[in-house]
Amino acid sequence: MNENAEADLHETLAGIYRAESRRVLATLIRLLGDFDLAEEALHDAFAAALTQWQKGGVPVNPRAWLVSAGRFKAIDHLRQRARFNASLEEIAAHLNTEVTDADDENIEDDRLRLIFTCCHPSLSPDAQVALTLREVCDLTTEEIARAFLTTPTTVAQRIVRAKAKIRDARIPYEVPEQADLADRLDSLLRVIYLVFNEGYSASTGSELTRHDLSGEAIRLGRLLIELLPESEALGLLALMLLHDSRRAARTSPNGDLILLDEQDRTLWNRGQIAEGSELIRRSLSSHRFGFYTLQAAIAAVHAEAPIAAATDWTEIIGLYDLLLRVTPSPVIELNRAVAVAMRDGPEAGLALIDAILSRGDLTDYHLAYSAQADMLRRLGQTEPAKAAYKQALSLTRQEPERRFLERRLTELPD
């Protein structure tokens, strides 16, 4: 194979890995019954593909080929290890007699099985989220750590312990019965919400967004409401759709961040806005709504305004007040403070932000200092604004946000 053909194969395999690896892994976990063995088999399958596809070309159904190859690689490994542990030979023989189901319907079922297994109530909430983000969505431990505001070592330990718990407690790899679904809802919603947030505003890197993650979260949200159309599941899907509707307007052609009030609203996806608004109506009509539905309602108020100046900030502040009763949080307080500044002026918002920071809350959160800096800038307090922008920059790991903050800093007068 010449260099160009080899480079093309590498690119093809990389695309297949991005699109299919989590589906292949989910099926391998079902077939092999072990997370670590399935992960090893997944990587072995892609390594085999790199060698064998050079000779025979890319198969018609790469996903099924990878599942089959991974399964047989795992069987080979088990038989090699059986020299030291005879019980593994029996497992390998059992796996060798099983029929491999790798059609689209079974693979989608496998992904649901994997999600529910990762979110089993016998696991701690943090372990559920970490394991799902790692296994279902392929986030690295570093990315998960930033979502958790913790260390990669802590996340890795949670994942290892969660896998051991699933193995030792023989947690079933299945979609729960309808009667048990409601008890599993909170963890599932939290996982999907974190996945979407990482996609909507990537914690690090050169891009503002990761469309693969936000798209995956929306897809998981749709699957969830097919299984369990509870009000908060509807609200979460609405929230994701409404935020994602602004995707095309959130960055300039060169990837720079565009703030909400400066976005070209003709670029907003009206189909997603309409679908999200309808989901909110359905959720509110149930009178059992909560955190996700209220956030979605705030996003809908923004979506309804034809221009930024027409935004109903009083309604948004009222919704934040309700949200704080449901889920007290300094981040929600910060968002409310920004809304207050838009309605009552930057001095009112700044007082609220200063109070949050003086309590010791959000001192490691770059958006708190960014909001503080913006209000100081609007008030003409140049030196404190510079200090706040510099503090925000020291905490920011995403390049578009860094460029935005640096631009704001250089625009301040000397």
VEXLUM-41475 format. One line per 10 residues: number of its first residue (from 1); their letters; for each residue x, y, z of N, C-alpha, C. Coordinates in steps of 0.001 Angstrom, whole numbers. Example, Ala and Ser with C-alpha at 12.3 -4.5 7.8 and 13.67 -1.06 7.14 Angstrom:
BEGIN
1	AS	13190/-5690/7800/12300/-4500/7800/13200/-3300/7800  12850/-2250/7080/13670/-1060/7140/12900/30/7870
This chain:
BEGIN
1	MNENAEADLH	857/-1193/0/0/0/0/893/1242/0  608/2181/-932/1430/3385/-985/1076/4333/153  1914/5382/301/1755/6282/1446/402/6986/1436  -69/7392/246/-1361/8095/163/-2512/7181/573  -2463/5925/94/-3525/4978/437/-3513/4672/1933  -2292/4564/2506/-2188/4300/3939/-2724/5474/4759  -2412/6690/4293/-2930/7877/4985/-4448/7931/4896  -4995/7561/3735/-6456/7542/3562/-7099/6536/4508  -6443/5362/4660/-6992/4341/5553/-6963/4830/6999  -5873/5472/7389/-5795/6025/8752/-6924/7029/8989
11	ETLAGIYRAE	-7171/7881/7993/-8238/8883/8129/-9602/8213/8194  -9805/7172/7365/-11071/6439/7377/-11295/5777/8733  -10244/5134/9245/-10366/4468/10543/-10636/5465/11663  -9986/6630/11583/-10222/7643/12614/-11682/8098/12580  -12240/8266/11387/-13649/8650/11265/-14574/7577/11794  -14260/6314/11498/-15079/5204/11995/-14983/5121/13511  -13791/5366/14046/-13643/5338/15505/-14518/6410/16153  -14488/7623/15604/-15302/8702/16175/-16784/8371/16107  -17217/7779/14998/-18643/7555/14776/-19158/6273/15426  -18300/5250/15499/-18804/3920/15841/-18215/3296/17097
21	SRRVLATLIR	-17117/3835/17633/-16415/3113/18702/-17287/2872/19925  -18129/3865/20300/-18967/3676/21493/-20048/2636/21242  -20555/2564/20002/-21549/1535/19679/-20911/150/19715  -19721/48/19114/-19006/-1231/19122/-18699/-1654/20553  -18230/-715/21370/-17913/-1033/22764/-19142/-1535/23507  -20281/-874/23324/-21498/-1281/24029/-21866/-2723/23698  -21749/-3093/22426/-22067/-4466/22036/-21031/-5442/22579  -19755/-5055/22559/-18721/-5943/23101/-18910/-6158/24602  -19339/-5139/25324/-19601/-5323/26759/-20716/-6343/26957  -21776/-6256/26116/-22860/-7251/26228/-22343/-8650/25927
31	LLGDFDLAEE	-21536/-8789/24877/-21080/-10108/24456/-20043/-10694/25407  -19173/-9847/25962/-18064/-10334/26774/-18350/-10261/28266  -19304/-9392/28653/-19699/-9316/30053/-18682/-8661/30960  -17762/-7880/30405/-16720/-7262/31220/-16257/-5976/30537  -16247/-4865/31290/-15858/-3578/30719/-14421/-3584/30221  -13499/-4002/31083/-12082/-3927/30727/-11750/-4841/29557  -12320/-6046/29558/-12088/-6970/28449/-12646/-6398/27153  -13811/-5762/27226/-14420/-5166/26041/-13594/-3994/25513  -13069/-3164/26419/-12238/-2042/25977/-10964/-2529/25304  -10362/-3556/25873/-9164/-4146/25263/-9504/-4722/23889
41	ALHDAFAAAL	-10654/-5393/23803/-11076/-5979/22536/-11358/-4909/21488  -11928/-3780/21918/-12199/-2681/20995/-10905/-2193/20353  -9892/-1948/21159/-8630/-1442/20621/-7927/-2498/19766  -8040/-3769/20165/-7476/-4842/19345/-8162/-4915/17985  -9472/-4705/17976/-10225/-4763/16717/-9778/-3662/15764  -9590/-2446/16278/-9147/-1354/15415/-7710/-1578/14939  -6877/-2158/15804/-5511/-2480/15375/-5527/-3528/14270  -6411/-4527/14399/-6537/-5557/13362/-7063/-4958/12068  -7994/-4021/12193/-8546/-3375/10999/-7467/-2636/10226  -6567/-1979/10937/-5495/-1235/10280/-4630/-2154/9437
51	TQWQKGGVPV	-4433/-3379/9916/-3609/-4342/9173/-4397/-5022/8064  -5571/-5539/8403/-6309/-6369/7446/-6994/-5562/6352  -7441/-4346/6684/-8116/-3539/5667/-7142/-2993/4632  -5844/-2985/4973/-4858/-2608/3962/-4848/-3598/2813  -5129/-4867/3144/-5101/-5921/2119/-6460/-6103/1450  -7511/-6182/2272/-8827/-6527/1724/-9765/-5361/1518  -9352/-4177/1926/-10232/-3019/1799/-11195/-2913/2974  -11877/-1764/3052/-12825/-1509/4135/-14083/-2346/3902  -14539/-3122/4870/-15731/-3974/4673/-17000/-3143/4492  -18031/-3795/3973/-19303/-3110/3724/-19907/-2600/5029
61	NPRAWLVSAG	-19808/-3408/6084/-20335/-3025/7401/-19174/-3012/8399  -18454/-1889/8483/-17287/-1839/9380/-17642/-2113/10832  -18809/-1657/11258/-19213/-1832/12652/-19322/-3316/13002  -20014/-4092/12164/-20173/-5524/12426/-18817/-6229/12375  -17960/-5818/11449/-16622/-6414/11344/-15850/-6174/12634  -15903/-4961/13150/-15167/-4622/14365/-15700/-5378/15575  -17026/-5528/15671/-17608/-6299/16770/-17114/-7741/16715  -17178/-8333/15523/-16756/-9730/15368/-15267/-9891/15661  -14464/-8979/15118/-13020/-9057/15341/-12681/-8875/16818  -13327/-7922/17458/-13070/-7685/18878/-13434/-8883/19723
71	RFKAIDHLRQ	-14560/-9504/19402/-15012/-10684/20165/-14003/-11815/20043  -13542/-12093/18813/-12594/-13196/18639/-11225/-12876/19229  -10821/-11603/19205/-9568/-11214/19861/-9664/-11466/21365  -10822/-11151/21936/-11017/-11377/23378/-10964/-12862/23709  -11589/-13678/22864/-11562/-15126/23081/-10121/-15631/23033  -9347/-15150/22059/-7937/-15561/21970/-7164/-15176/23228  -7386/-13956/23719/-6692/-13507/24924/-7063/-14365/26127  -8352/-14695/26248/-8782/-15511/27374/-8135/-16891/27327  -8015/-17456/26141/-7413/-18783/26022/-5918/-18750/26320  -5276/-17650/25963/-3857/-17515/26315/-3683/-17433/27829
81	RARFNASLEE	-4591/-16700/28468/-4496/-16548/29923/-4941/-17816/30650  -5680/-18700/29944/-6199/-19917/30571/-5084/-20861/31007  -3868/-20644/30472/-2733/-21462/30921/-2452/-21227/32403  -2825/-20032/32885/-2588/-19694/34289/-3879/-19748/35118  -5032/-19728/34439/-6316/-19753/35135/-7277/-20595/34305  -7449/-21837/34698/-8210/-22787/33894/-9658/-22370/33700  -10218/-21594/34633/-11619/-21195/34524/-11859/-20307/33309  -10812/-19635/32839/-10977/-18744/31686/-11241/-19530/30408  -10774/-20776/30326/-11020/-21585/29136/-12508/-21857/28977  -13183/-22090/30090/-14638/-22320/30033/-15363/-21062/29551
91	IAAHLNTEVT	-14922/-19890/30041/-15523/-18628/29596/-15282/-18429/28112  -14055/-18683/27668/-13728/-18516/26249/-14570/-19446/25380  -14743/-20680/25836/-15551/-21635/25061/-16996/-21179/24976  -17510/-20638/26084/-18892/-20139/26086/-19044/-18971/25111  -18094/-18046/25135/-18162/-16889/24233/-18068/-17314/22781  -17317/-18367/22529/-17106/-18817/21156/-18360/-19426/20562  -19289/-19886/21414/-20516/-20502/20912/-21658/-19507/20777  -21501/-18299/21330/-22579/-17309/21263/-22668/-16699/19875  -23893/-16372/19486/-24124/-15704/18203/-23935/-14209/18399  -23227/-13572/17459/-22997/-12125/17538/-24111/-11390/16827
101	DADDENIEDD	-24803/-10524/17557/-25829/-9659/16981/-25243/-8269/16834  -25007/-7804/15606/-24418/-6476/15403/-25250/-5637/14446  -26551/-5957/14338/-27388/-5126/13473/-27735/-3828/14201  -28252/-2853/13436/-28464/-1506/13983/-29382/-1516/15195  -30467/-2294/15139/-31434/-2264/16236/-30811/-2796/17518  -30066/-3919/17412/-29451/-4480/18610/-28384/-3566/19176  -27638/-2889/18296/-26592/-2001/18772/-27203/-812/19508  -28290/-257/19017/-28938/835/19746/-29458/344/21091  -30010/-882/21141/-30415/-1462/22422/-29218/-1609/23349  -28072/-2001/22786/-26869/-2147/23597/-26447/-816/24202
111	RLRLIFTCCH	-26609/260/23482/-26220/1565/24012/-27127/1947/25187  -28413/1639/25077/-29309/1901/26203/-28958/1018/27398  -28648/-245/27126/-28234/-1136/28209/-27001/-578/28919  -26055/-87/28118/-24829/441/28691/-25107/1674/29556  -25961/2569/29068/-26294/3777/29833/-26925/3402/31168  -27903/2507/31145/-28585/2140/32379/-27673/1369/33326  -26764/565/32789/-25812/-134/33644/-24883/859/34323  -24387/1829/33565/-23500/2847/34138/-24216/3691/35193  -25525/3822/35066/-26300/4640/36007/-27073/3794/37008  -26581/2619/37303/-27272/1737/38245/-27266/2361/39644
121	PSLSPDAQVA	-28377/2288/40377/-28462/2955/41691/-27496/2417/42733  -26924/1255/42533/-25957/754/43518/-24608/1466/43409  -24404/2210/42319/-23201/3025/42174/-23461/4406/42756  -22416/5046/43245/-22580/6405/43752/-22909/7344/42590  -23614/8451/42854/-23964/9377/41766/-22753/9849/40972  -21668/10208/41653/-20485/10671/40935/-19881/9567/40077  -19910/8347/40565/-19402/7218/39784/-20278/6959/38563  -21583/7079/38730/-22490/6896/37589/-22162/7867/36459  -22010/9132/36824/-21746/10151/35819/-20386/9923/35172  -19368/9696/35993/-18016/9520/35462/-17945/8322/34526
131	LTLREVCDLT	-18553/7208/34925/-18499/5990/34117/-19242/6180/32795  -20384/6831/32832/-21153/7038/31609/-20422/7979/30652  -19871/9054/31189/-19128/9976/30332/-17917/9282/29705  -17293/8386/30451/-16122/7686/29920/-16514/6610/28925  -17467/5759/29285/-17758/4580/28474/-18736/4862/27338  -19737/5675/27595/-20752/5929/26568/-20302/7027/25612  -19632/8052/26158/-19320/9243/25361/-17843/9426/25069  -16993/8564/25630/-15566/8580/25311/-14861/9862/25727  -15347/10521/26780/-14595/11638/27331/-13378/11099/28063  -12285/11845/28033/-11098/11448/28785/-11315/11731/30266
141	TEEIARAFLT	-10456/11142/31097/-10577/11410/32532/-10305/12878/32828  -9445/13512/32033/-9169/14939/32230/-10418/15776/31946  -11132/15466/30859/-12351/16208/30524/-13422/16004/31595  -13545/14782/32080/-14531/14504/33124/-14154/15243/34404  -12863/15269/34708/-12409/15947/35925/-12792/17423/35895  -12665/18053/34737/-13040/19472/34646/-14549/19643/34809  -15319/18697/34290/-16770/18781/34477/-17146/18614/35944  -16386/17772/36678/-16636/17533/38093/-15952/18544/39001  -15082/19389/38442/-14237/20293/39235/-13415/19498/40244  -12793/18400/39740/-11961/17551/40583/-10715/17159/39798
151	TPTTVAQRIV	-9958/16177/40286/-8708/15794/39639/-8895/14551/38769  -8071/14397/37717/-8148/13185/36892/-7932/11906/37703  -7051/11960/38705/-6807/10773/39533/-8075/10341/40269  -8794/11321/40801/-10048/11017/41502/-11063/10391/40553  -11165/10953/39351/-12104/10413/38364/-11716/8992/37984  -10432/8760/37726/-9976/7420/37347/-10298/6401/38443  -10108/6789/39693/-10429/5888/40807/-11920/5577/40859  -12761/6598/40615/-14209/6369/40609/-14593/5373/39523  -13987/5516/38358/-14321/4634/37242/-13885/3203/37537  -12692/3035/38071/-12198/1695/38406/-13100/1037/39447
161	RAKAKIRDAR	-13451/1794/40484/-14322/1240/41532/-15704/898/40979  -16225/1740/40077/-17549/1479/39505/-17550/201/38683  -16511/-9/37892/-16423/-1241/37096/-16329/-2466/38004  -15540/-2335/39062/-15417/-3461/39997/-16750/-3759/40664  -17497/-2720/41011/-18807/-2901/41640/-19768/-3609/40692  -19763/-3203/39429/-20640/-3839/38427/-20292/-5317/38292  -18992/-5605/38269/-18548/-6998/38130/-18865/-7816/39375  -18487/-7311/40546/-18616/-8097/41775/-20070/-8258/42214  -20884/-7204/41981/-22293/-7272/42376/-23165/-7898/41287  -22531/-8267/40164/-23256/-8869/39031/-24438/-7998/38603
171	IPYEVPEQAD	-24170/-6701/38493/-25215/-5782/38031/-25613/-6159/36616  -26887/-6353/36358/-27302/-6842/35033/-27124/-5780/33947  -26733/-6260/32779/-26538/-5392/31619/-27851/-5382/30840  -28771/-4511/31266/-30109/-4532/30685/-30811/-3186/30893  -31845/-2966/30087/-32740/-1823/30300/-33726/-2234/31384  -33865/-1442/32455/-34751/-1844/33554/-36210/-1912/33130  -36982/-2620/33935/-38421/-2688/33703/-39047/-1313/33915  -40206/-1114/33323/-40872/191/33376/-41051/689/34812  -41342/-200/35728/-41593/199/37117/-40342/757/37786  -39156/374/37276/-37905/809/37899/-37286/2017/37206
181	LADRLDSLLR	-37851/2411/36065/-37212/3465/35277/-37185/4805/36001  -38276/5154/36678/-38366/6481/37306/-37261/6688/38336  -36916/5611/39079/-35877/5729/40102/-34509/6022/39497  -34345/5671/38232/-33046/5859/37583/-32973/7176/36819  -34058/7950/36824/-34153/9124/35953/-33162/10218/36336  -33056/10529/37615/-32212/11655/38024/-30772/11490/37557  -30225/10307/37734/-28840/10072/37319/-28691/10189/35812  -29651/9633/35088/-29594/9708/33632/-29644/11155/33153  -30540/11952/33733/-30656/13349/33323/-29364/14105/33619  -28787/13839/34779/-27554/14532/35144/-26426/14187/34177
191	VIYLVFNEGY	-26315/12928/33817/-25285/12501/32877/-25471/13189/31529  -26683/13137/31004/-26944/13739/29691/-26671/15231/29720  -27052/15873/30824/-26834/17319/30978/-25347/17657/30956  -24529/16883/31654/-23089/17137/31666/-22464/16896/30294  -22928/15857/29604/-22420/15598/28255/-22740/16776/27346  -23971/17256/27417/-24352/18385/26565/-23527/19623/26893  -23343/19886/28176/-22580/21074/28568/-21162/21038/28038  -20529/19862/28067/-19172/19744/27529/-19166/19981/26015  -20244/19560/25341/-20334/19802/23906/-20690/21238/23566  -21556/21837/24381/-22021/23208/24114/-20911/24220/24356
201	SASTGSELTR	-20097/23992/25370/-18971/24876/25665/-17830/24005/26162  -16970/23600/25243/-15889/22670/25569/-15004/23251/26667  -14607/22399/27600/-13831/22894/28741/-12415/23285/28352  -11876/22668/27304/-10543/23026/26833/-10514/22921/25312  -9390/23366/24747/-9171/23140/23327/-9333/24379/22478  -9196/24171/21174/-9192/25281/20226/-10587/25649/19749  -11582/24814/20007/-12942/25056/19531/-13860/25398/20705  -14819/26296/20430/-15789/26654/21459/-16709/25487/21781  -17114/24764/20737/-18095/23693/20919/-17549/22364/20417  -18163/21281/20894/-17908/19942/20384/-19257/19385/19939
211	HDLSGEAIRL	-19529/19535/18644/-20851/19161/18136/-21129/17669/18322  -20059/16848/18326/-20283/15416/18508/-20906/15130/19866  -20452/15835/20896/-20984/15594/22232/-22383/16173/22408  -22589/17413/21943/-23926/18001/22089/-24938/17209/21270  -24537/16772/20078/-25439/15942/19271/-25735/14618/19935  -24710/14018/20565/-24914/12755/21273/-25868/12937/22446  -25710/14035/23179/-26593/14282/24317/-28042/14452/23863  -28242/15175/22777/-29599/15359/22254/-30176/14019/21817  -29351/13192/21171/-29830/11876/20748/-30209/11025/21962  -29365/11059/23012/-29678/10315/24226/-30956/10851/24872
221	GRLLIELLPE	-31133/12183/24831/-32352/12778/25377/-33594/12301/24648  -33511/12192/23333/-34658/11703/22550/-34958/10242/22893  -33895/9429/22997/-34104/8028/23356/-34756/7904/24727  -34329/8775/25635/-34858/8693/26998/-36351/9007/27048  -36793/10058/26337/-38221/10385/26423/-39081/9377/25673  -38478/8613/24749/-39226/7503/24159/-39501/6440/25214  -38514/6221/26091/-38672/5236/27152/-39479/5774/28326  -39229/7034/28665/-39783/7587/29893/-40114/9068/29680  -41291/9386/29148/-41631/10780/28826/-42039/11595/30055  -41191/11583/31074/-41448/12364/32277/-41160/13847/32011
231	SEALGLLALM	-41729/14717/32840/-41649/16149/32590/-40211/16652/32537  -39356/16206/33461/-37989/16712/33482/-37152/16166/32327  -37479/14980/31821/-36818/14490/30618/-37193/15362/29422  -38481/15737/29357/-38930/16665/28311/-38223/18013/28460  -38122/18482/29714/-37486/19769/29957/-36028/19776/29571  -35310/18685/29857/-33898/18629/29497/-33712/18630/27986  -34512/17848/27279/-34402/17850/25825/-34721/19238/25265  -35734/19892/25821/-36061/21255/25393/-34890/22203/25618  -34277/22102/26794/-33135/22956/27123/-32004/22766/26121  -31688/21519/25812/-30595/21234/24879/-30915/21747/23479
241	LLHDSRRAAR	-32146/21535/23035/-32532/21996/21700/-32470/23520/21596  -32930/24214/22619/-32951/25673/22586/-31533/26245/22603  -30670/25667/23408/-29279/26127/23401/-28597/25790/22077  -28817/24567/21606/-28166/24147/20363/-28672/24935/19164  -29875/25495/19271/-30431/26273/18150/-29575/27493/17838  -28765/27947/18802/-27934/29136/18600/-26528/28801/18113  -26266/27534/17867/-24899/27101/17586/-24248/27876/16443  -24955/28027/15334/-24367/28671/14152/-24035/30134/14383  -24675/30750/15365/-24472/32182/15614/-23483/32456/16735  -22993/31432/17396/-22174/31635/18593/-20706/31900/18306
251	TSPNGDLILL	-20257/31622/17080/-18865/31882/16729/-18781/32579/15381  -17729/33363/15211/-17453/34023/13938/-16837/33015/12978  -16686/33374/11683/-16060/32433/10743/-14673/31965/11164  -13934/32794/11918/-12603/32363/12375/-12626/31743/13771  -13824/31423/14265/-13942/30684/15516/-13982/31524/16771  -14117/32843/16650/-14178/33700/17833/-15570/33676/18458  -15606/33824/19777/-16849/33801/20545/-17689/35043/20260  -18990/34833/20045/-19945/35944/19882/-20950/35842/21017  -21061/36914/21806/-21979/36913/22940/-23431/36893/22480  -24308/36459/23375/-25728/36298/23048/-26342/37571/22477
261	DEQDRTLWNR	-26056/38722/23094/-26707/39955/22643/-26143/40484/21335  -25044/39885/20840/-24447/40313/19584/-24669/39311/18459  -25377/38232/18753/-25549/37185/17739/-26549/37575/16669  -26320/37052/15452/-27253/37224/14342/-28391/36220/14529  -29526/36708/14978/-30618/35802/15349/-31297/35158/14145  -30998/35645/12956/-31529/34975/11766/-30846/33621/11558  -29698/33416/12213/-28988/32139/12099/-29499/31102/13093  -30333/31526/14036/-30849/30571/15010/-31774/29566/14324  -31699/28325/14767/-32472/27240/14170/-33909/27282/14702  -34806/27791/13873/-36197/27975/14312/-36918/26645/14516
271	GQIAEGSELI	-36499/25610/13797/-37115/24300/13999/-36827/23758/15383  -35583/23894/15828/-35233/23453/17179/-35939/24301/18235  -36051/25610/17969/-36739/26486/18924/-38205/26087/19061  -38853/25806/17938/-40264/25413/17976/-40439/24090/18719  -39550/23132/18433/-39648/21832/19108/-39396/21983/20598  -38382/22775/20965/-38081/22985/22374/-39218/23665/23108  -39826/24660/22473/-40938/25378/23104/-42129/24464/23342  -42387/23569/22400/-43493/22632/22567/-43212/21654/23707  -41978/21207/23822/-41617/20314/24925/-41777/21008/26271  -41440/22304/26336/-41627/23059/27581/-43102/23127/27949
281	RRSLSSHRFG	-43940/23389/26966/-45384/23445/27242/-45885/22114/27798  -45408/21020/27232/-45821/19705/27714/-45338/19477/29140  -44111/19886/29422/-43563/19693/30770/-44287/20557/31797  -44516/21830/31473/-45181/22734/32413/-46610/22287/32704  -47261/21713/31699/-48648/21285/31888/-48765/20122/32866  -47658/19437/33125/-47693/18301/34056/-47686/18762/35511  -47249/20025/35747/-47126/20581/37100/-46137/19800/37968  -45232/19044/37328/-44201/18312/38073/-42808/18713/37599  -42699/19888/37041/-41439/20318/36442/-40457/20768/37514  -39182/20888/37108/-38136/21285/38050/-36983/21974/37352
291	FYTLQAAIAA	-35758/21592/37747/-34509/22248/37362/-34365/22426/35855  -34539/21346/35095/-34273/21405/33653/-35340/22192/32912  -36582/22006/33299/-37665/22722/32624/-37566/24221/32866  -37215/24634/34092/-37086/26059/34384/-35927/26680/33599  -34815/25952/33482/-33716/26458/32644/-34144/26566/31186  -34892/25585/30732/-35383/25627/29356/-36313/26817/29144  -37142/27106/30147/-38051/28254/30040/-37265/29562/29917  -36147/29673/30636/-35297/30862/30507/-34731/30954/29090  -34258/29837/28568/-33736/29829/27201/-34823/30200/26196  -36062/29780/26474/-37168/30098/25560/-37474/31590/25546
301	VHAEAPIAAA	-37339/32263/26697/-37560/33718/26732/-36547/34419/25821  -35292/33976/25882/-34280/34527/24978/-34656/34255/23516  -35108/33030/23254/-35421/32641/21877/-36599/33428/21311  -37516/33837/22173/-38704/34570/21713/-38403/36017/21352  -37299/36566/21848/-36980/37982/21602/-36401/38145/20207  -37036/38945/19334/-36517/39114/17967/-35175/39826/17938  -34937/40705/18907/-33653/41368/19066/-33297/41358/20541  -32014/41538/20865/-31579/41459/22254/-32284/42476/23138  -32533/43682/22592/-33145/44750/23390/-34569/44415/23804  -35206/43468/23110/-36590/43107/23413/-36697/41994/24449
311	TDWTEIIGLY	-35569/41543/24986/-35579/40447/25963/-36330/40857/27229  -37205/39981/27698/-37978/40240/28912/-37150/39819/30126  -36303/40727/30618/-35410/40393/31717/-36160/40189/33035  -37289/40856/33195/-38068/40654/34424/-38574/39217/34504  -39042/38685/33400/-39498/37296/33386/-38336/36351/33654  -37188/36637/33072/-36012/35781/33266/-35586/35790/34733  -35586/36971/35359/-35214/37047/36777/-36204/36262/37629  -37493/36357/37311/-38500/35594/38044/-38285/34100/37920  -37898/33649/36724/-37624/32226/36523/-36376/31794/37297  -35364/32667/37345/-34180/32350/38146/-34530/32261/39630
321	DLLLRVTPSP	-35442/33112/40083/-35875/33039/41487/-36507/31680/41784  -37356/31205/40865/-37948/29870/41030/-36873/28788/41009  -35927/28952/40100/-34863/27963/39942/-34018/27863/41210  -33759/29002/41831/-32972/28998/43066/-33713/28301/44206  -35047/28359/44190/-35811/27631/45207/-35711/26125/44982  -35712/25729/43715/-35649/24302/43376/-34242/23760/43594  -33237/24505/43132/-31848/24054/43197/-30947/25218/43571  -30764/25489/44861/-29850/26571/45254/-28439/26301/44730  -27855/27305/44078/-26545/27116/43458/-25901/28467/43214  -24605/28628/43522/-23940/29894/43234/-23848/30195/41742
331	VIELNRAVAV	-23804/29159/40903/-23773/29397/39453/-25100/30001/38991  -26211/29489/39538/-27514/30063/39197/-27601/31489/39730  -27069/31732/40923/-27025/33098/41457/-26251/34024/40524  -25136/33525/39996/-24327/34324/39066/-25127/34666/37812  -25809/33686/37261/-26613/33932/36064/-27736/34927/36348  -28328/34807/37527/-29372/35763/37907/-28788/37166/38037  -27589/37271/38597/-26937/38572/38747/-26713/39236/37390  -26336/38451/36391/-26147/38994/35036/-27481/39512/34500  -28564/38758/34749/-29888/39209/34302/-30295/40493/35021  -30009/40577/36310/-30317/41799/37065/-29553/42984/36479
341	AMRDGPEAGL	-28282/42763/36118/-27486/43838/35518/-28087/44306/34204  -28653/43378/33442/-29267/43761/32159/-30540/44573/32376  -31267/44295/33466/-32506/45031/33731/-32262/46314/34524  -31442/46217/35573/-31303/47323/36529/-29985/48075/36416  -29087/47599/35570/-27813/48277/35401/-26667/47494/36011  -25423/47763/35532/-24268/46968/35965/-23945/47092/37445  -24263/48223/38066/-23950/48379/39482/-24727/47387/40330  -26003/47181/39996/-26827/46222/40738/-26306/44806/40554  -25934/44452/39325/-25398/43117/39088/-24057/42901/39750  -23205/43936/39715/-21880/43822/40309/-21966/43567/41814
351	ALIDAILSRG	-22888/44229/42489/-23038/44029/43936/-23371/42574/44241  -24205/41961/43419/-24570/40559/43637/-23382/39630/43392  -22609/39912/42334/-21442/39071/42032/-20375/39210/43108  -20138/40437/43548/-19161/40650/44617/-19550/39871/45881  -20842/39812/46148/-21312/39081/47337/-21049/37584/47191  -21261/37055/45990/-21001/35626/45742/-19523/35317/45952  -18651/36145/45352/-17211/35909/45452/-16699/36123/46872  -17272/37078/47583/-16814/37358/48949/-17139/36208/49901  -18158/35400/49555/-18475/34217/50363/-17475/33090/50141  -16648/33233/49105/-15716/32162/48757/-16262/31220/47708
361	DLTDYHLAYS	-17467/31497/47187/-18052/30675/46126/-17528/31121/44762  -17329/30165/43863/-16963/30402/42458/-15613/31090/42295  -14735/30986/43297/-13425/31641/43175/-12523/30952/42152  -12887/29736/41718/-12136/29046/40673/-12913/28997/39356  -13953/29806/39245/-14852/29759/38088/-14595/30994/37223  -14046/30779/36032/-13617/31921/35218/-14772/32825/34801  -15968/32244/34630/-17099/33062/34184/-17551/34054/35245  -17293/33741/36522/-17635/34702/37579/-16790/35963/37433  -15487/35784/37201/-14604/36944/37046/-14834/37648/35715  -15196/36884/34686/-15504/37496/33397/-16724/38408/33500
371	AQADMLRRLG	-17770/37924/34202/-18971/38749/34396/-18660/39971/35259  -17868/39751/36302/-17472/40868/37165/-16702/41916/36357  -15767/41451/35522/-14971/42372/34708/-15843/43159/33740  -16823/42493/33150/-17689/43174/32186/-18474/44305/32856  -18954/44051/34063/-19725/45093/34757/-18825/46246/35201  -17618/45939/35654/-16661/46992/35997/-16305/47822/34765  -16156/47128/33630/-15872/47836/32376/-16998/48796/32026  -18224/48314/32141/-19382/49164/31804/-19514/50342/32759  -19014/50186/33983/-19064/51268/34966/-17861/52213/34858  -16940/51916/33924/-15771/52768/33743/-14686/52563/34777
381	QTEPAKAAYK	-14744/51468/35545/-13731/51189/36562/-12625/50338/35924  -11727/51025/35205/-10781/50359/34323/-9818/49433/35042  -9167/49892/36086/-8148/49071/36750/-8747/47824/37404  -9851/47945/38163/-10469/46711/38689/-10943/45774/37571  -11411/46353/36460/-11842/45521/35334/-10669/44739/34764  -9515/45391/34633/-8325/44694/34134/-7953/43530/35045  -7970/43794/36353/-7617/42739/37304/-8575/41551/37199  -9862/41838/37032/-10852/40757/36922/-10677/39980/35616  -10419/40697/34505/-10181/40004/33235/-8947/39108/33332  -7887/39601/33984/-6674/38798/34125/-6934/37556/34978
391	QALSLTRQEP	-7747/37708/36017/-8090/36552/36842/-8897/35534/36043  -9835/36014/35230/-10612/35116/34366/-9692/34398/33381  -8744/35126/32804/-7806/34521/31853/-6975/33428/32506  -6590/33635/33748/-5757/32647/34437/-6500/31342/34674  -7825/31385/34637/-8640/30198/34914/-9234/29572/33658  -9053/30208/32498/-9691/29758/31254/-8764/28841/30483  -9291/27704/30019/-8496/26739/29260/-8988/26592/27821  -9965/27355/27439/-10535/27238/26090/-10071/28423/25244  -9541/28133/24060/-8920/29180/23245/-9883/30280/22799  -11097/29989/22312/-11999/31090/21933/-12318/32017/23103
401	ERRFLERRLT	-12506/31453/24285/-12768/32295/25453/-11536/33122/25819  -10353/32517/25697/-9120/33264/25970/-8987/34449/25007  -9240/34199/23736/-9129/35286/22748/-10132/36394/23056  -11346/36005/23445/-12363/37001/23776/-11927/37854/24967  -11441/37206/26020/-11023/37943/27207/-9811/38826/26920  -8881/38309/26131/-7716/39120/25770/-8131/40338/24951  -9099/40140/24075/-9573/41276/23265/-10243/42334/24155  -11057/41870/25089/-11706/42807/26021/-10652/43566/26836  -9612/42850/27233/-8555/43470/28054/-7810/44550/27274  -7496/44253/26007/-6752/45231/25209/-7616/46425/24825
411	ELPD	-8951/46246/24828/-9845/47371/24484/-9986/48367/25615  -9588/47992/26820/-9686/48919/27949/-8650/50016/27789  -8992/51254/28142/-8009/52351/28023/-6889/52184/29029  -5713/52712/28691/-4572/52678/29610/-4819/53598/30770
